[in-house]
Amino acid sequence: MALISRHGRGAAALTGTAIAALALAGCTASAEDTTDDATGSSEAPAELTPVSVQLQWLTQAQFACYYAAADQGYYEEEGLEVEIIPGAVDIVPIDVLTSGGADFAVSWVPKVLGAIEQGAAVTNIAQIFERSGTTQVAFKDSGITSAADFAGKSIGSWGYGNEWELIAGMQANGVTLDDLAGGSTVQQAFDMNAFIAGDIDAAQAMTYNEYAQVLETVNPDTGELYTADDLIVIDWNDEGTAMLQDAIWADAERLASDEDYAATATSFVKGTIKGCVYAKDEPQAAADIVTAAGSTLGTSHQLWMTNEVNKLIFPSTSGVGHINEDQWDSTVAMALDTVNPEGATIITTEPPETAYSNEYVDAALEELKAEGVDVMGEGFEPIEVTLNEGGE
């Protein structure tokens, strides 16, 4: 079985050396003996290649593709023994990757574009999320119906590079940070407590996580859970300022110089896509797999997250993981134009050609298509999920 590391938030306190040691500490397993059909002789056991991947955040169904691929043996089918390393608030996946602490990393594109400009030699080899999951959520009685209404309001943001779509959406609607209450966004915790308490007029929320947290909370005015009818949701996909999010990143220099690593990149992407397809077809089973891997989220919340993440992947326009040039160019254009509170843009120059490549994902997609795997999901239909109080 593939290894699943459960470092949790405690990993934030580890030194870079310790993280590297943990990330590369996967065991090497042996496949079953194979027999040569022509001679009948037995070959030596084939060893699995140890691989590690650094996630952007804690163990949760945002990463159901990876956990399902590990649990269902898809990585092993590709000759890999994969260690999945959860993230934490103080862990920067690209730093772990470039320091040799992991073979691959999962991170949002705008966050990594800045790192590339600062010298990180990494390549996006698979764009797992085709759509953005970031929204800004307000109560209907707030007077907010679009980003144009943010002026004079208290607008929450997590920061840490998660704010770029929000700022781009404001800029597109003629609202500057100076126009907000207090002259900037409010530092928001990674929950919706301040929003529910009325301290934030519009809060940052992922469709698969924080938005659900509101719907799992009892409305004191009704004694029932809040519903979608109580809320206004500003979706950056609809506003035209969505940026590419969860992607698989590889070491660009190793891709160019190490043929085995390049082959492993294709195999890792292939196994991951099979995990995505499994999560699409078996959302409850995928949610249970993530819970068993160490997630502390409630049962209904985990299933909600799996279902919402599926919507960000399926249906795919050109095959799961293929990097659409128009979406890449749009993200880069906003990275060059969006101004943060310090007056700086994400990047100041176009990223190098090595910033992304479809070579590895397209090779994986061709193999999967030949094996009869549905990599498009054209008939995908999300399920209906009933959230319980507290996500239980």
N, C-alpha and C positions, 0 to 999 in steps of 0.2 A: 504493500500500500504506500501511496505517496505520503510524505511527511507533512504535518500541519503544525507550525510553530504557534504557540499561544502565549506570546509575550505580553499582550495587553498594554495598558497604560504604563506599566512598569518599565517597558522598553524605552520610554522617554529618558530615563535616567542613565541608560547605558552609554558608555563611551563609544566612539566610533570603532575602536578596536574590538570592543566586546560585541557590538552589533555585527561587525564583519565576521567574527568567529562564529557567532550563532547562525548567521545567514548561510555560512558555508559548511555547517556541521552536519549536513544531511548524510544519511547512510547510503551506501551503494548496495542495491539489491541485485540478485541474479534472477534472470528469467529461467523458465523451465528448459530442460535439455531439448534440443531440436534434432530431428532425424533427417538425413539426406535421403530424399525419395529415390534417387538413382542407385545409391550404393547400400542404403540401409544402415550406414554407419552413423553413430551419434556424434554431434558436434559439441564443442565445449560450451558451457552455459554462456549466454550473452549477458554482459553486465549493463545495467541501466545507468544512464548518465545523470549524475546529481545536478540539479538545477534549483536555484532559489529565486523567488520573486518577492519584492518588497511592495506591500500594499500602501495605499495612501491613508487608510484609516483603519479603525478597529475591525475585528471580525464581525461582519454583518452581511446581509444579503445583497448589498451593493456589489459584493464580490462573489455572488453565487456561481458565476461561470467557473471561477478557479476552484472553489471548494467542491462543486459538483464534478468537475473534471478529475480532481484528485480522488474523490470518493468512488466514482464509477470506474476508475481504472483507465480513463482516457489518456492520461499522461503516460502511464506504463505501456499502453498500446503503441505509443510513439517512442518508446525506449527511454523514457525519462523518469527519474525519481525526483519529484518536485517538493520543495519546502516552501510553504506559504508563510510569509512573515507579516503579521499585522502591523499597522502603523500606530501612531499616536500624535498628539498635538505638536510635540517637539521633534518629530521625525520628518525629515524632508526626503522623500523617496529618491529623487535624483541625486542627492548628496550620497545616499547609501550606495546607489548604483555606480557613481563615478569614483567612489572610494574603494570599490571592489567588494563591498559588503553584500551585494546581491548580483545575480546575473541579469535580472530584468526588474523593472519597476513599473508601477501603475500610478499615473498622475495626470492632472488636467493640462491641456496644451498651453493655455496662456501662462500658467505658472512656470512651465518648462522653457517657454520661449525666452523669458528673462534670464534663466540660468544658462541657456545656450549662448546668449549674447555676452554673458560674463565668462564664457570659456568652457562650459560643459559640453563634451563631445558625445552627444546622445542622439538617437534616431527613433522617431515614432514608427514602429513596425506594424501596428494594428490599432485602428481606432474603434475600440469595442463599443463605446456609446456613440451612436450617430446623432442623438438629440441631447439637448441640455436638460438637466433636472432641476435647475435653479429657478426659483420664483421669489416674488415679494408678496407677502400675504397681509391683508388688512381686514378689519371688520367692516361690514357694510355701512355702519353708522359713522364711519370715520371721515366720510366725504372724499375718500380716495377712490378713483376709478381707473387711473392710469398713472404712469410715472410723471406726467405733467402736473399732477396734483401733489407732488412731494414737497413743493416749496412751503416752508413754514412748519413742516411736519417733522416728527421724530422718526428717523429711518434707521433701522438696525442693520448691522453688517458684522459678519464674523471676522473679516480681515483675513490675514494669512494668504492673500492671493485669491480669496473667494469673492471679492467685491467687484471684480472687473466688469461683469455683465450688468450689475446694478448701475455702476457709474456710467457705462456706455449707454444704457437705457435712459438714464437721466439726461446725458448730453444730447441724445437724439430727440429729447422732448424739451430742450432748452432750459433745463434745470441744472444749476451748478451746485457744488457742495456748499458754497457760501449761502445758497438760498435755503438750505435746510435749517430746522430749528437747532440752534447752537452752532451753526456754521459748519457742520460736518456730520457724518454718520455717527450713530451711537454704537459703541462696542457691544456687540451682542454675544451672550454666551451660546454654547452649542445646544440650546434648548429654546423653548418658546415661553418660558416662565415670565419674562419681562413683558412680552407681548400680551399674554393672557391677563397680566396684572394691570395693563393699560399704560405701562411706562414707554412703550414703543408703539407708534401708530402703524407702521408697516415693517414687518420682520422678514428677514431672509429665511427661506425655507426650501429644502429639497422636496420634490414631489414624493420621494420614497421614504422620507424620514420626518422632518420637522412639521410638515403639513399634516401628516398623520397624527403627530403629537397633539395638535389642536383638536382634531376630530376624536381623540381618545379622552378628552377632558370634559367634565361636566360643566355645562352652562349654569351658573348660579341663578339665573333668571327663570330658567325652565325646569331645572332639576334633571335634565336630559343631556346627553352628549351634544356638543356642538355639531352642526352639520355644514355641508358645503354651502347651503343657503345663507348661512351667517357670515360668509366670507367673500372677499374680493381677492382673486388670485391674478397677479400680473406675471404672465409667462413670457420669458425673454425669447422663446422660440417664435411666439406670435408677434412680439415687438420688433423682431429683426436684429436683436443684439445678442443672440445666443452664441456662445463660444464652445469649441470642442472640449469635451471633458475626458472621462476615463479612457486613457490610451495605454498601450504597452510600449515601454521604452527600452531600448537596448544600447549597449556600448558601441558607439559608431566606429571607434578604432578597432575593436575586436571583430566587428562585422567585416571590416575591410581586410583584416590580416589573418583571421583565424577561420578556416573553412569549416571546422567542426562546430564552432560557435554559431556561424551563420546557418548551418544545417539545423542546429539545436533551436535557433530562433524560429524557423519554420515549423519544427515539430511542436514547440511550446505553443505557438499561436494556434496550430491545428487542434491540439488537445483542448485548449481554452475555448475555441469556437464550439467544439462538440459539447463542452460543459454548458455553454450558453443555450444551445439547442435543447439540451436536457432540461435546463431550468424553464425554458419556454413551454415544453411539453409536459413537464411534471413540476409545476410550481410549488405544490405542497411538499413533495419529496425534497426538492431543492432547499426549501426553507428549513426543513427538518435537518438536512445535512449541515447547514450553516449553524444551526443551534447546537448540534452535536459537536461541532468544531470549536465551540467555546463562546458563542455569542450569548449575551445576557438579555437580549431583547425579548419581549413577550411574544407569545405564539401568534396572535393576530397581527401584531406589528411586523413580525418577520415575514409573514405571508404577504402583507400589504407591500413591503419593500421589494420582495421578489417580483411581484406582479408589476409594480411601477418601473422597476429596472428593466423588465422585459419590454416595456413600452418604449424605452430609450434605445433599444437594440433592434426590435422588430416592429413592423416589417422593415427589412433592409433594402436600400435602393440599389446596392451594387455588391452585396455579399457582406456578411458580418465581418467587421474589421477592416474592410477596404477603406482607404482614406480618400474621401471625395475632394477633388481639387478645389471646387467652389467653396466648400465649407472651410477648408484649410486657408484659402486666400482671404475669406471673410474674417476669420479669426485673426490672421496676421494683420489685416488692415485695421481692425479695431485695436490690436495691440500697439500699433504705431500711432494711433490717434487718441486713445482714451487716456485721460490725465488723472493721476491719483491725487490724494490730499496734499502731497508734497510738490505738486506741479510737474511730476515726471510721467512719461508714458511707460508702458510695460517694456517696450523695446524702442530703439532709435533707428535701427537699420533692418533691412530684410534678413531673415534667417538664412543660413547656408543651405545648399541643396541637400545636404546630408541630414537636415532636420526631420525629414520624413521619407519613407520609401514603401512602396507597395510590393516590392519584390518578394518579400517573405510571406506576407499575408495572401497575396495572389497565388503563390505556389501552394500554400495550405488550402486555399479555397478550391483550386483545381483538383487536388487529391480528394478533398471531401466530396465534391460533386461526383467524381468518378466512383466514390463509395456509396453514393445515393443519399448523402446527408443533405437535408434541406437547409441551405445556408442563406436563403432569402426570407423565409417565413411569410410569404405573401398572404397566406390564409390565417395569420395570427389573429387571435381574439383574446384580449385580456379577460381574466375571470373576475367575478364579483367577490370582493372581500368585505366581510363585516368586521369592523374594528370594535374591540371591547375596551372598556374603561382601563386606562393605563397600558393599553396594548396587549393585555393578557389574553 
